């Protein structure tokens, strides 16, 4: 967080609004990075990232506006008369402050872009939990944006969320997933990913519930899969069967191949 605060100081000392905005943008990213490690101030860092991003947009994209409801929060930018709207969906440990390059690329092409945090993500990570039925969140976003349809871009677990939403929310016109998981095998996940998923699924302290892999062989508490909204098992099952339900344009990238 020291690096982030250093950029806040540089922003206040900057000679131009562009320089100040860029420093606020970098500060937002550094504050987000502070949420990833063993930092007891993770919630504060996420809030600081959100605030710094707001200051950056005030200077660099003054038309951008904040849109938030109980299940999501984000920033809408771009022309009001754009031909299409794109929603950028973060992953398990990412947030809306992480995708400046993708957002700028979309804005340069004349699109309206909504960069969001959903349940268990970014600024909402401290107060909400991840959920398997993310298409309901996307449905709420589309309602709030007041548009007939959207395109989705998602990275990592956000790639799964995008595929799930494309399969089940009819107003999703196109989807692009980047390295989205095809199957969530709890035993095969790296320990840091399991720890983050446990933390993001557990909710407030004292409410953690676990689903054992097998009732007769209960694993240690730190290795049990958390109960997501719906269930971890449903999340794993759905991810292996989503493609048969997607009947719209979808770009799926991962590793060295795309289709």
N, C-alpha and C positions, 0 to 999 in steps of 0.2 A: 504493500500500500504506500510505501515511501515513494516509489517511482511515480505512482499515480498522483500523489499530492505535489510532487515536484512539477508535474505538468500543469496542475491547477495554478501553481504560482506563476509559471511561464505564461499561461493563458491570461492571467490578470495583468502581466507586464507587457504583453504583446502590443506591437505598434499598430497592427491592423486587425480588423474583425476576422479576416481569413486565417491569419496565424493563430489568433485566439481560439477560433473554432476548431482548428486542427489539433491544438494542444488539449482542448477539452475532449475531443474525440479519442486521442491517445490515452488520456487519463481514464476515460470510460473503459477502455479495453484493459488497462492495467488493473483497475478496480475489479473488473470481472475475473481476471486471472487470480486475484487474491481470494476468490471464492472457492477455488479448486483444491487448495491444499488444506492441511490441518490447521485452519485458522479459526479461532473462536469468535472472530468478528466477521464471519462470512455474511451474515444478514446485513450488517452495516456496509460491507464492501459492495454487496449487490445493490443496495439503496444508493450508495455513492455513484456506482456505475450508471444507474438509471438517471440520476440527477445531472451527472456530467454530460451524458448523451443529450439530455434536454437542452443544456446550455450550448452544446456544439451545434445543434440544429437551429437554435435561435439565431445563430450567426451565419451558418452555412446554408440552411434551408428554411428560411423564415416562414414559408407556407406550410411546413410540416405541422401536424397537430396530433396531440395525444388522444388516444382512444383506449379506454379501459372499462372492463366490467369484472365481476367477481372471478371469472375463470380465465381472464387473459388481460394483458396490458401491452401497449406498443405504440409505435409512431407511424403515422401515415404521411407519405411524401409523394411528390410528383404532381403532374398537371391534373386538374379536376375533370378535364375532358379527354383523358387518355382512353385509348381503344381497349385497354385491358388492365386488370388489377392483379398483382402478384403478391401472395402472402409468403414470407420467408419464415420457416419453422426451425427453431434450434433443436439441438439434441439433448442428451441426458445431462451433460455438464456444460453446455454452451448457453448462450443468451443472445438477445437481439443486438447487444453491443459488439458482437464478434464478427459480424458479416458486412463490414463497410464496403469491401471490394465488390461483393455480389450485389449489394443494394445499389451502389453507384453505377455498376454496369447496367442494371435494369433501368435506373433513372435516365441514364444517357440515351437509352433507346425509347424514351418517351412514355414509359409505363408508370402507372401508379403503384407504389410499393408500400406494403404494410409489414414492418418488421416487428415480430411479436415475441413475448414470453407467454407460455401456457402454464398449466398446473405443474408445480414442481420445478419450474425453470426460471432462471434469472431472478428478477426482482420478486417473483412469487414463490421462490423455493422455500423460504422460511415459513410461509403461511399456508401453503397448499401442497398436495401430493401428486405425483405422476399418475396418469390414468391410461388404461389400455384403449378405451373407446374415445380416442382423440377426435374422431369425426364430429362428435357433439360440440367440442370446443370450436372446431373450424366452422360448424354451422352457426354458432353464436357470433363468430367473427364476421361471417358473411352478412348476417342480419345487421350487425352494427355498422358495417361499411355501406350498407344500402345498395349493393351491387347485385346483378343477376347471377354472375358467375365469377370465379377466380381461377387463377393458376397457382400452383403450390410449388415451392422449392424447399427441400428438407435435407439436412445433413445428419449422418449417423442415425441415432434413434429418431431424430426428426425425419429421416428418410422413411423409417417404418411408419411414423405417424402420417406422413404424406400419402404413402401407399394405402394405408388403412382408410384414410379420409377419401381418397380417390375412389375406393371401392364402395364406400357406403354413403357418401354425401353427393347427391346428384348435381349440385351446383358447382362442383369442381370440374372445370373444363379441361385442364391439363395438369400434369404433375411431373416433377423432376426430382429423383431421389439420388443422393450422393452417399455412397457407402452405407446405405441403410441395412440393418441386420435382416437376414432372411429367416433365421431361426434363433431364438434366444435360449441357448442351452445353458442353464444355470451353472452346472459343473464345469463347463468349458470357458466361462467368463473369467477374465483376469481378476485377481483379488481386488485391485483398486476399483474396477468397474462394479463389482458386487457391493463393495462398501458404499459407493456413491448411490447405487440403486436402492440399497437398504435405507440410507439416510433420506433420499428423496421420496421414498414410498412410505416412510414410517409416520410422518406427520409430527404433531407436537410431542414433546418428551413424555414417555410413559404410555404411549398408545401403540407401540410396535407390536404387530402380530405377524406370525410366521406360518408358512405352509410347508410342512416337512415333505421331503422328496418321497419318502415311503414311511408309513406309520410304524413299521416294525424296526426301522433303522433310522432313528431320528438324529440328524447331523447336529454338530455343535451350533450354538445360537448364532455365531458370527458367520456360519456357512449356509444358514437356511434362506431360501428365497423369500422376499417380502411379499405381502399380499397387496397387489395393486388394486386400484379401483376396477372391479370386475374380478380378475385374478391373474396371477403370473402364468398359470397354465393356459388360460385363454389367450393371453398375449403371445405365448410361444406357439400355440396351435394356429392362431389366425395368421401369423406371419408366414407360415408355410403354404397357405392356401389363398392368399390375397389375389395373386395375379389372375386367377380365373374369373374374378369379379370385376376387374378393371376393364371397362369398355370405352375408354377414351385415350387421348394421347398421353403416353408416359415415357419418360426417359429415365432409365435405370443405369446408374454408373457405379462401378466398384472395382478396385484393383486395376487391371489393365484392359478391362472390357466394358462395353456399353451396349445397351440394346433398347 
